[in-house]
Amino acid sequence: MVAGFIRIKPSQLNLSLTLKSGQSFRWKQCHGNENRFVGILKNIFVIELIQSDTEIAYRLLNSDHCFLSSQNLSKKSTSDLIRRILEDYFRLDVDLDALFRSWSKNDTNFRSISTKFKGVRLLRQDFIENCFSFICSSNNNISRITQMIEKLCRKFGSKLYEFADDEKSINKSEDIYSFPSIETLAEENVEQQLRDMGFGYRAKFINQTACSIKNLLNDRNQKDSDWIKHLRSLSYRDARKELMSLPGIGGKVADCICLMSLDFTESIPIDTHVFQLTMKHYIPDLGSKQKSMTPKLYDEIGDFYRNKFQLHAGWAQTVLFCSDLKINKSRRKIKRSHQQE
């Protein structure tokens, strides 16, 4: 068995808050244990994570997968590799306490929620998965996005791990599939299949975006990793502009990609939820300015957060977004009622 652990306290990385914050939609929380999750990294490694007060234990579930077996890595080498992947994915090189102190100093609202939401980390996600996940997020909620991504992977991905019968009752989940490739999503009949699966107008954007990326890579004779490297070399504004040239990628989706896959931590994805949060806590007259989200208003809200929280504004806004989610509001109410009893 390939396994290991990372010594880290929940105040530096809280799995439950981070993995259920609307950043990634493929982590499955295990039934009966809010500190245990199963997910996929690098679109091949199926990993179980269990958090305690002092560490996060990790275990590779599909070490017998044909691709992994062909690499001929020792258990220790594989464990070290998984650890490095996790450290990169959760951005563990960033001192979260220092960021929270800075954000709390600059903002009384952030200070009021900071103690309850310590450990919310910004994920560094796979570019392709992130891109299509947030195309699915248009006019959608976290639960439904999660269901759509699961359908997408089961239909067009390949099986990475099959739970044993006794594991299914514990994990309360289906088998694990990879995220589909660009080539697969660009196939001619994909749009209709997605429509039949209930994706609605998003079906067209998923297929067209996949075709556009495929054609772009072919024209430049590049791999997707080359294009991602190119995007990272640009300024935030230029990278965002290039992403928005693709069908189905508007400002919000482009900002999600910039923030979570390209390391532009000044990027601020703005949807209805963020608009309402901003109006509630920061700019009360925001709703009187425009009845709909215009590019000018979008930039105004983004600049407000960038001016307030500086370089890592997108990370700070992610924490605020997480604190305002209904699931976390409910949890705070439960804690207060227990204290009253």
C-alpha positions in Angstrom: 0.0 0.0 0.0 1.3 3.5 -0.9 0.6 5.8 2.0 2.1 8.7 4.0 1.2 11.8 5.9 1.7 15.5 6.0 2.1 17.2 9.3 -0.3 20.2 9.2 -3.0 21.6 11.5 -6.6 22.3 10.3 -5.8 26.0 10.8 -3.4 25.8 7.9 -5.5 23.4 5.8 -9.1 22.5 6.6 -10.1 19.7 4.2 -13.8 20.0 4.8 -14.0 23.7 4.3 -11.6 23.8 1.3 -12.9 20.8 -0.7 -16.5 21.9 -0.3 -16.0 25.5 -1.1 -17.0 25.4 -4.7 -13.5 25.3 -6.2 -13.4 21.6 -7.1 -16.4 19.4 -7.8 -14.8 15.9 -7.7 -13.9 15.3 -4.1 -16.2 12.8 -2.4 -16.8 13.2 1.4 -16.9 9.7 3.0 -20.1 8.8 4.7 -20.1 9.3 8.4 -16.7 11.0 8.5 -16.5 14.7 7.5 -12.7 14.6 7.7 -12.3 11.8 5.1 -12.3 12.5 1.3 -11.6 10.6 -1.9 -10.5 12.4 -5.0 -8.4 12.4 -8.2 -5.2 14.3 -8.8 -3.3 14.7 -12.1 -6.3 12.9 -13.6 -4.8 9.5 -12.7 -4.1 9.3 -8.9 -7.1 8.3 -6.8 -6.3 9.4 -3.4 -7.9 9.1 0.0 -7.3 11.9 2.6 -8.0 11.7 6.3 -7.5 14.8 8.5 -6.7 14.7 12.2 -5.7 17.5 14.6 -2.1 17.2 13.7 -1.7 15.7 10.2 -3.4 14.7 7.0 -2.9 11.0 6.1 -3.0 10.1 2.4 -3.4 6.8 0.7 -3.2 5.9 -3.0 -6.2 3.7 -3.8 -5.4 2.7 -7.4 -1.7 1.8 -7.2 -2.5 -1.3 -9.3 -3.8 0.8 -12.2 -2.0 -0.3 -15.5 -0.4 3.2 -16.1 1.0 3.4 -12.5 2.2 -0.2 -12.6 4.1 0.5 -15.8 6.1 3.3 -14.2 8.0 0.8 -12.0 8.3 3.2 -9.0 9.0 2.0 -5.5 6.3 2.5 -2.9 8.5 5.2 -1.2 9.1 7.0 -4.5 5.4 6.9 -5.3 4.5 8.1 -1.8 7.0 11.0 -2.1 5.5 11.9 -5.5 2.0 11.9 -4.1 3.2 14.1 -1.2 4.7 16.6 -3.7 1.5 16.6 -5.8 -0.6 17.3 -2.6 1.7 20.1 -1.5 1.4 21.7 -4.9 -2.4 21.2 -5.2 -3.0 22.8 -1.8 -0.3 25.4 -2.2 1.3 24.4 1.1 4.3 26.7 0.5 2.1 29.7 1.3 1.9 30.8 4.9 -1.8 31.0 5.4 -1.6 32.5 8.9 0.3 35.5 7.5 -2.3 36.0 4.8 -5.1 35.9 7.3 -3.4 38.4 9.5 -2.9 40.8 6.6 -6.5 40.4 5.3 -8.0 40.8 8.8 -5.9 44.0 9.3 -7.3 45.4 6.1 -11.0 44.4 6.6 -13.3 44.2 9.6 -15.7 41.8 7.9 -12.9 39.4 7.1 -11.7 39.7 10.7 -15.2 38.7 11.9 -15.2 35.4 10.0 -11.5 34.6 10.0 -11.4 32.4 13.2 -14.3 30.2 11.9 -12.8 29.8 8.5 -9.1 29.3 9.1 -7.6 26.7 6.8 -9.5 27.6 3.6 -6.9 27.2 0.9 -6.9 28.2 -2.8 -6.5 25.0 -4.9 -4.1 24.8 -7.8 -6.2 22.7 -10.2 -5.8 20.9 -13.5 -6.4 23.4 -16.3 -8.7 21.3 -18.5 -10.9 20.0 -15.7 -11.2 23.5 -14.2 -12.1 25.0 -17.6 -15.0 22.7 -18.3 -16.2 22.5 -14.7 -16.8 26.2 -14.6 -18.4 26.2 -18.0 -20.9 23.9 -16.3 -21.2 26.4 -13.4 -23.2 28.9 -15.5 -26.5 29.6 -13.7 -25.9 26.6 -11.5 -25.3 25.6 -7.8 -22.5 23.5 -6.4 -24.7 20.4 -5.9 -25.9 20.4 -9.5 -22.4 21.2 -10.9 -21.0 18.3 -9.0 -23.7 16.0 -10.5 -23.0 17.2 -14.0 -19.3 16.7 -13.7 -19.8 13.2 -12.4 -22.1 12.4 -15.4 -19.5 13.9 -17.8 -16.7 11.7 -16.4 -18.7 8.5 -16.2 -19.9 9.0 -19.8 -16.6 10.1 -21.5 -13.8 9.3 -19.0 -12.2 6.0 -18.2 -12.5 4.1 -15.0 -9.6 4.6 -12.6 -10.9 2.8 -9.5 -13.7 0.5 -8.5 -14.8 0.4 -4.9 -15.2 -3.0 -3.3 -18.7 -3.7 -1.9 -17.6 -2.9 1.7 -16.0 0.3 0.6 -19.2 1.5 -1.1 -21.1 1.6 2.1 -18.3 3.6 3.7 -17.6 6.0 0.8 -21.2 6.3 -0.3 -19.9 6.9 -3.8 -19.8 5.6 -7.3 -16.6 4.3 -9.0 -14.0 6.8 -9.9 -13.5 8.0 -13.5 -10.9 10.2 -15.2 -11.9 13.6 -16.6 -12.5 13.4 -20.4 -9.8 14.5 -22.8 -10.1 17.5 -25.1 -10.1 15.1 -28.1 -13.1 13.2 -26.7 -15.1 16.3 -25.8 -14.4 17.7 -29.3 -16.0 14.8 -31.1 -18.9 15.5 -33.4 -21.7 13.8 -31.5 -20.8 15.0 -28.0 -23.1 18.1 -28.0 -26.2 16.0 -28.6 -25.2 13.4 -26.1 -24.7 16.1 -23.4 -28.1 17.6 -24.3 -29.7 14.2 -23.8 -27.9 14.1 -20.4 -29.5 17.3 -19.3 -26.7 19.8 -19.9 -28.9 22.2 -21.8 -27.2 25.1 -23.5 -23.9 24.2 -21.8 -23.6 21.2 -24.1 -22.9 23.5 -27.1 -20.3 25.5 -25.2 -18.5 22.4 -23.9 -18.2 20.9 -27.3 -17.3 24.2 -29.1 -14.7 25.1 -26.5 -13.1 21.6 -26.8 -13.0 22.0 -30.6 -11.5 25.5 -30.3 -8.8 24.4 -27.9 -8.0 21.3 -30.1 -7.7 23.5 -33.2 -5.6 26.1 -31.4 -3.2 23.4 -30.2 -3.0 21.8 -33.7 -2.5 25.2 -35.4 0.4 26.0 -33.0 1.7 22.4 -33.0 1.5 22.5 -29.2 0.5 20.3 -26.3 -2.0 21.6 -23.8 0.9 22.0 -21.3 2.7 24.3 -23.8 -0.4 26.5 -24.1 -0.8 26.6 -20.4 2.9 27.7 -20.0 2.2 30.4 -22.6 -0.8 31.7 -20.7 1.2 31.7 -17.4 3.8 33.9 -19.1 1.3 36.6 -20.0 -0.1 39.3 -17.7 -3.3 38.5 -15.9 -5.3 40.8 -18.2 -3.8 39.3 -21.4 -4.3 35.7 -20.2 -7.9 36.5 -19.3 -8.5 38.1 -22.7 -7.1 35.1 -24.6 -9.3 32.7 -22.6 -12.4 34.8 -23.3 -11.8 34.4 -27.0 -13.0 30.8 -26.6 -16.7 30.1 -26.9 -18.5 29.6 -23.6 -15.8 31.4 -21.6 -16.9 34.7 -20.3 -15.4 36.9 -17.7 -16.3 34.8 -14.7 -15.1 31.4 -16.1 -11.9 33.1 -17.4 -11.3 34.4 -13.9 -11.9 31.0 -12.4 -9.3 29.5 -14.7 -6.8 32.4 -14.1 -7.2 32.1 -10.3 -7.3 28.3 -9.8 -5.1 27.1 -12.7 -2.8 29.9 -13.8 -1.7 31.3 -10.4 -3.1 34.8 -11.0 -4.2 35.2 -7.4 -5.4 38.8 -8.1 -8.2 37.3 -10.3 -11.7 37.7 -8.8 -14.5 35.5 -10.3 -17.8 37.3 -9.9 -21.2 35.6 -10.1 -24.6 36.4 -8.5 -23.4 35.0 -5.2 -20.3 37.3 -5.1 -22.4 40.2 -6.2 -24.9 39.7 -3.3 -22.0 39.2 -0.8 -20.4 42.4 -2.0 -23.6 44.4 -1.7 -24.3 42.9 1.7 -20.9 43.5 3.3 -19.2 46.2 1.3 -21.1 48.3 -1.3 -24.8 48.6 -0.2 -25.8 50.7 -3.2 -24.3 48.3 -5.7 -27.7 47.0 -6.8 -28.9 50.6 -7.7 -26.0 51.1 -10.1 -27.1 48.5 -12.6 -29.9 46.0 -13.0 -27.6 43.5 -14.7 -23.9 42.6 -14.5 -22.1 44.8 -17.1 -18.3 44.5 -17.9 -17.8 47.9 -16.2 -19.6 46.8 -13.0 -17.7 43.5 -13.1 -14.4 45.3 -13.2 -15.5 47.7 -10.5 -16.2 44.9 -8.1 -13.0 43.1 -9.0 -10.9 46.2 -8.5 -12.6 46.9 -5.1 -11.4 43.5 -3.8 -7.9 43.9 -5.5 -7.5 47.3 -3.8 -8.6 46.0 -0.4 -6.7 42.6 -0.3 -3.9 43.4 -2.8 -1.9 40.6 -4.5 -3.8 37.6 -3.2 -7.2 39.2 -3.4 -8.7 36.2 -5.2 -7.7 33.9 -2.3 -9.2 36.3 0.3 -12.4 36.5 -1.8 -12.5 32.6 -1.9 -12.5 32.6 1.9 -15.4 35.1 2.0 -17.3 33.1 -0.6 -16.8 30.0 1.5 -18.0 31.7 4.6 -21.2 32.8 2.9 -22.2 29.3 1.5 -25.5 28.0 2.8 -23.9 24.8 4.1 -21.5 26.8 6.3 -24.2 29.2 7.5 -26.1 26.1 8.7 -23.1 24.7 10.5 -22.6 28.0 12.4 -26.2 28.0 13.5 -25.9 24.4 14.7 -22.8 25.3 16.7 -24.6 28.3 18.3 -27.7 26.2 19.2 -25.5 23.6 20.9 -23.7 26.3 22.9 -27.1 27.6 24.1 -28.2 24.2 25.2 
